[in-house]
Amino acid sequence: MVEKLPKAPTGKGPAEWFTGEVWFDQICRGEEPSRVRVNSVHFAPGARTAWHKHAVGQTLHVTEGVGLVQARGGELIVMRPGDTVHTPPGEWHWHGATPDHFMTHLAIWEGTGDDPETTWGEHVTDEEH
């Protein structure tokens, strides 16, 4: 049976995980046996995640604005609407808006059932951004 799911309120990104103004809307949090997670994440200009990694990897799909993503030690990649990037399991990375544009992306990842879905690290410095 098809059912309309309740909509969770928009949440503010916690300062431990983000620099700048970040808001997210939970699109999907799968019930067992599904462990899919989908959030629409809205970054103000210059806002970004801290370094983090996902146990099962993460896919980002940009819907608006201009963003940046980088794996630790990797190339800085510019993301625009329609771009999709994937970070493999356990890869430290960060993502966010460029200094002069807003950016919204869908963040898609999976839970593991046992281990933390996401491990958070230190904040990305202005020099790294």
C-alpha positions in Angstrom: 0.0 0.0 0.0 1.3 3.5 -0.9 1.4 5.9 2.0 2.4 9.5 2.5 5.2 9.7 5.1 5.2 12.3 7.8 7.6 15.2 7.1 10.2 15.9 9.8 10.8 19.6 10.5 13.8 21.3 9.0 16.8 20.9 11.2 19.8 23.2 11.8 23.2 21.6 11.2 25.0 21.3 14.5 28.2 23.4 15.0 30.1 20.2 15.8 29.6 19.0 12.2 29.4 22.2 10.2 31.0 25.6 9.7 28.5 28.3 8.8 24.8 28.2 8.3 23.6 24.7 7.2 20.0 23.4 7.2 18.7 20.0 6.3 15.4 18.3 5.4 15.1 14.6 6.0 13.6 13.1 2.8 13.9 9.4 3.8 15.1 7.3 6.7 14.5 3.7 5.7 12.9 1.2 8.1 14.6 -2.2 8.4 15.5 -4.0 6.3 16.2 -0.8 4.3 18.9 1.4 5.8 18.8 4.2 3.1 19.2 7.8 4.3 18.4 10.8 2.1 18.6 14.4 3.3 18.3 17.7 1.3 21.1 19.8 2.7 21.1 23.6 2.3 24.5 25.5 2.7 24.8 29.3 2.9 27.8 30.7 1.0 31.0 29.5 2.6 29.3 26.9 4.8 30.7 23.4 4.8 30.9 20.1 6.7 33.7 19.1 8.9 35.9 16.2 7.7 33.9 13.0 8.0 33.6 9.5 6.6 30.7 7.1 6.1 30.8 3.4 6.9 29.0 2.5 3.6 30.0 5.5 1.5 27.9 8.5 0.4 26.5 9.9 -2.8 25.8 13.7 -3.3 23.6 15.1 -6.0 23.6 18.9 -6.4 20.2 20.5 -7.0 21.0 24.2 -6.7 24.0 26.5 -6.5 27.7 25.9 -6.6 29.5 23.6 -4.2 32.9 22.0 -3.4 33.8 18.5 -2.4 37.2 17.1 -1.5 38.7 13.8 -0.3 41.6 14.0 2.2 44.7 14.6 0.1 42.6 14.8 -3.1 41.7 17.3 -5.7 39.1 20.1 -4.9 36.1 19.4 -7.1 33.5 22.0 -8.1 29.9 20.8 -8.2 27.0 22.4 -10.1 23.3 21.5 -10.4 22.9 18.0 -11.9 26.4 16.8 -10.8 26.6 13.6 -8.8 29.7 12.6 -6.8 30.4 9.5 -4.7 32.7 8.9 -1.8 33.6 5.3 -1.1 33.3 3.7 2.4 35.7 5.0 4.9 37.0 7.9 2.8 37.5 11.1 4.8 36.0 14.0 2.9 34.2 17.3 3.2 31.6 19.3 1.1 29.9 22.6 1.1 29.1 25.8 -0.7 31.6 28.0 -2.5 32.3 31.3 -0.7 30.0 33.3 -3.0 27.1 30.9 -3.7 24.5 29.0 -1.9 24.4 25.2 -2.6 21.8 22.5 -2.0 22.5 18.8 -2.5 20.8 15.5 -1.8 23.0 13.5 0.5 22.4 9.7 0.2 24.0 7.1 2.4 23.2 3.9 4.3 23.1 2.9 7.9 25.0 -0.2 8.9 22.9 -1.5 11.8 26.0 -1.8 14.1 28.8 0.7 13.4 28.3 4.5 13.3 26.9 5.5 9.9 29.1 8.7 10.0 32.3 9.4 11.8 33.0 13.1 12.3 36.5 14.7 12.5 38.0 18.2 12.7 36.6 21.3 11.0 37.8 22.2 7.6 40.0 25.4 7.9 39.5 28.5 5.8 42.8 27.7 4.0 41.5 24.2 3.1 38.2 25.7 1.9 
